[in-house]
Amino acid sequence: MDILVTGAAGFIGAALAEALCTRGDRVIGIDNLNDYYPVSLKRDRVARVTGKAGDAFRFAECDFADEAALERVLEGESFTRIVHLGAQAGVRYSLENPRAYARSNLTGHLNILELARERRAEHLVYASSSSVYGGNDKVPFSVEDRVDHPYSLYAATKKADELMSESYAHLYRLPQTGLRFFTVYGPWGRPDMMPWIFTSKILNGDPIPVFNHGKMSRDFTFIDDIVRGVIACLDTAPADDGTAKPGGSVAPHAIYNIGNNRPEDLMRVIGIIESACGRKAQIEMMGMQKGDVPRTFADIDAIARDHGFAPETTADEGFPRFVDWFRRYHGMG
């Protein structure tokens, strides 16, 4: 297949592009290479994919929130399916720069919907987030739960994306799958996320900030498991048969949780990272941060039933693999 991947220089996007090319697909990857975190890491990811995929991967720098730029860069390109992973990420940054989220996550998502409609895409898979659940008290989080009370603007934009996608599935019968990602981590991960921050600070002997006084749990999901799940969903579009899909739509639009289905206590994860680093952390206990939630826990029954998704990597395996990569990437032995 010929597949368009947005956010192809990002953590999940680059890993997905590499996996798709490895199995024989051709990928057009776009990314605006913004400086939310070091562009050098994004370029290194693209170089890794290019080196492994060769001619099967074509990368173009493009801001998909710019409609004219998107049209120019894709002129003459053909693709049958789209995986839309590009977005302005980060819960905490949405408190500092909310307009970046409106541009990328709202206008950008609309542009990709329009592109999929105009090109008559067979299937659009897009990234949502576990953040849409806000402070949901019921666990595990199910796609059938109400998600009307987001704790951050980032979460609100992701919920809005799901609603826009539902309207396009209804109006234009555009087959879509929305994936609510649960705390993805692993090699080539993001510097603004906990595994990178804690590993860097522990190795450098700096104190690590532990919010909510350590009373946090996350459904950490390893990157390899995520990629397998995304591909499984991409390969089977929701049917336009009038039946209710996960998430409640009777249009060709399904929403799935994609997580590890095994929340880990934050303090236990810190212990795993400490062991992998070979040194103890200096812990600085802090209160809860605005926009954050105390726990996440994915109910993955729907994606397991429909797409055979079964995460394989435990925290005890995954975090040492990240620390090992982190050391190598930074030339730390």
N, C-alpha and C positions, 0 to 999 in steps of 0.2 A: 504494500500500500504506500501511497504518498501521503504524508501526514504533516500538518502544520503544528508546531509546538511553540506556544508563546512562553516567555520567561525561560528561554532555553539556556541562558547563562546562570540561572538560579540553581539552587540546591537540588530540588526535585526535577526541574526541567532538564538539566544537563544529564542527570542519571537516567531519566526516562529516554531522552534522545539517544544516548549510548545503547541502551537496551533494545530500543526499536531497531536501530541500525544493525545491531548484532544479529537480530533474528531475520534480517533481510528487507526491512522496510527502508524507504527513503524519507528523510526528514528535512523539512525547512524549519529552521529555528530562528525566532526573532526575540530581541531583548533590547531595551533602551540603555542598558548598562549605566543606570543611575548610580549616584554616589551615596546611597543610603548606608552601604557598607563598602569597604575597599573594592574598587573596580578591578584591581589586580587579581583578586580571587575569582571574580566572574570571568575575566579573560583566561585565567588558568583553567577553569572548568571547560570553557569553549575549546581551548587548545587540546585538552585531554580528549574530548569527544572527537574533534577533527582528526587527531592522530590515530584514533582507533577505528573511526568509521570511514575515513577517506572521502570518496566522492558521494557516498550515501548521505552525507550530512552537509547542508549548506546553511551558513549562518549569515544573518543580516542584522545590522544595528537599526532598530526602529522603535519608535514610541507608538504603541497601538492605540493610545488615547488621542493621537493626532490622525484624524480620519484620512486626510490627504496623503500623509506620509505612509500610512498603512497601504493605501491603494497603490502608491508608486512602487513600494518595495515588493509587492506581490503581483504586480503586473506581469503577465506571461507565465506565472507559476501555476501549476495545477496540483491539487490535493483533494482527497476524498473525505478525510476526517481531520478534526481539529482537537488538540488538547490545549485548553486555555489555562495555563498555570501562572501567567504573569499577573502581578498585582503589587500594590504597595503593601508590604508586609509589616508586621509588628504592632502589638497592642499598645505598648507604651508610647511609641513614636506618634500614634494618632492623637495623643494629647498635645503634642508639640506642633504638628504640621497637618491639621485636619484636611486642608484643601488638597494635599497630595493624594489623599485617599478618595476624595470625591472625583478627582481627575482620572486616576488610574483604575480604581475599582468600580466606579459607576459609569463614567463616560467610556472608559476603556472596555468594560464588559459589554456595553451597548454596541460599540463598534465591532466587536467580535461576533455578537449575535447577528448584526446586519451583514457582516461578511459571510457567515454561515448560511444565512437566508439567501443572499444573492448567489452564492456558489453552489447552492443546493447540497450542502454537506450531508453525508450519510449519517454522521454522528458527531456531536460536540460534547466532549467531556470537559468539565470545568471544575476549578478548585473552589470549594467553600471552606469552612473551618469549624472546628469544635467550639470556637468562641461564640458561635450563635446561641449556644445553650445558656450563656450568662451564668447566673447563680442557681441553675436548676438543682433542686433538692433531691429529685428522684434519680436514683442510679440503678443500673447503668443508663447513660443517655441514649434515648431511642429517637429515630427519625420521625416517629409519630408524636413526640412530645411537642408542646407549644414552645415557640422560640420568639416570643414577642417582647422580651425585656433584656436587650443587649447591655452588657456592662461597659462597652467601649464603642467608639465610632467605627473602628475596624470591624468589629462584630456586626454592627448595623449595616455596613456596606456589603458584607458577605451575605447577610439575610436579604438585602435588596437585590443582590445578584440572583439569588434563587428565585425571587419573585419575578424579576424581568425574564429569566429563563422560562418560567412557567407560562408567562404570557406569550412568548414566542412559540413554545411548544403547542399551545392552544390555538393561536392564530394561524400559524404557518405549518403546523405539524412537523416541526423541526425536532428530530430525535436528540435528546440531551440526557446526560448523566452528571449530576452534581455530587462531588465527593467532599464530605466534611472530614478534613485531615485532623488527626490527633497527635500533636507534639512529635513531629518527625525529627529524627536525629541520625547521625552517622558520619562517616568520612565525607569531606567536602561540604560540611554543614555551614550554617550561618553564624557569623561572629556575634550577632546580637542575641543568640539563644544560650540557654543555661549551660549545655555541655561545653561549648567553646569558652564562655566566660569563666566557668569554674576551673576547667583544665588549665587555661592560661594563667589564672591567678595562683592556683596551687603550685604549678611548676615554677612560677616566678617568686613565690613566697609572699604573695599579697593576700590580704583578707578577702574572703568571699562574702557577698551580701546574701543573707538567707531571709527571705520575706515571710511574713506571717509567723515569725518565730519558728520556722521549720514545719509548721502544721499544714503541709501541702502534699498533694499526690497528683501524679500525672500519668496518663495512659501513653507512655513513651513508645513510639513506633519506629522501628529501624527502616532505613531508607530502602534496603533491598526488598523488604516485605511490601512497602508502599508501591514501589515500581511494579512488582508483580500484580498487585491489586489494580493499579491504574490500567495496565495492559489488558487484564482480564475484562474489565469494564469496557474499555475501548472496543474490544473485539465483538461485543454483543450489545447492540443498541436496543433501547426499550421499544417494545412493539406498540404500534398505534392501533390497539385493539379494543379500546374503551374500558379495559380493566384497570383497577386501582394499582398503582405502582408504590414502592416504598417512598414514603413522604406524602402520599395521598393523592397524587395527580392521576387523572384518567386520560390525560394527554400522553404523548410519548416522552415522558420526563420522569426519571427516577432520581432519588436522592439517597445516598448511602453514607453511613459512618465508615471510615477506614482507619482503624486503630488496632492496638495490640490486645484489647479486651482484658488487660491485666494492669491496673493502676499500680504504680510503684511509689512508696513513701519517699519523699524528697531526701530525707536524712539517710535512708538506705542507699539511694543512688549516689549521694556524696561519698559514702563509704566505698562504693565500687570504684568511683573515680580516684579517690585517695589511694586505693590499693594499686590501681593501674599506673598512677603517677609515681608511686613509691614514696609518698610523703603525706603527712597530715595537713589538713586544711586549717587555716586560721578563720574561724567562723564569726561573722558579725551579724547577730540576730537583729532583724528589723521588722517593722510593722507591715501590714498589707499595703500593696501598691494600688493606686487608683486604676481601675479598669481590669485588674487581675481577678482570677477566681481561685478558690481554695483547692478544687479537685476537678479532674476530668476522668471519664470512664465510658468507653465506647461499647454500646450494644452492636455487635457485628453480625447478628443472626441473618439479616437480610442479604448482605453482600456475600456471606458464606453460602447461603442457600442458592442465590442467583448466579454467583460467579466463582464459587469454590474458593473464596479467599480464606486463607488460614495462615496467620503470622507465625513465623518459625523462630525468630531471633529474640531471645530473652535479654533483659537488661544486663545480666551477668556476662553475656557474650558480647552484646552490642557496644556498651560503653568502653570496655578495653580496646575494642577495634577502633573506636573513634580516637581514643587517646594515642594509640599507636600511629594512626594516620597523622594526627596533629603534630606529634614529635617529628615525623619524617618530613611533613610539609614545611615545618619551620627549621629544619636542619638541626634538631635537638637530639639526634641519635636514635 
